């Protein structure tokens, strides 16, 4: 399965780590474009967050270079309600992706995506589907990530952390294992 990661699923570091670990286990071919990475860098609201985002994007470029692909050379043939998301659809079409992973499902209408045989999923839904197929492997892959997050956020319980990462249902399933 080839999946386009929209910018919004890359920005929170815990969500990104969980997605990348689970994608590796599920042998998911995840892709982004340079434009998505640029949006990620610009999403920061203050200088410290901008520095952190720049470092994270640079690290992503090094460690996930094969995931960075070219989008459509022209976007004029595509339409979405938010013109700023058209490049994501163009990338998905040109790279023959079957899924766009985003929190902004309303910006990717099913009627438009059906034309290209592409589904839109949010990360919580996507990860729950992967978990059904790869239960033990995902649990093993997430143990060090969850352990590190638990240790560095002792003031929060894991349900709060999963919710903050926009993965409440997936997190509930992981915590029950």
Secondary structure, DSSP 8 states (H G I E B T S, - for coil): -EEEE-GGGTSSHHHHHHHHHHHHHTT-EEEB-HHHHHHHHHT--SHHHHHHHHHHHHHHHHHTGGGB----S--TT---SSGGGHHHHHHHHHTT-SEEE-S-GGGS-HHHHHHHT-EEE-HHHHHHHHHHHSHHHHHHHHHHHHHHHHHH-TTS-HHHHHHHTT-HHHHHHHHH-
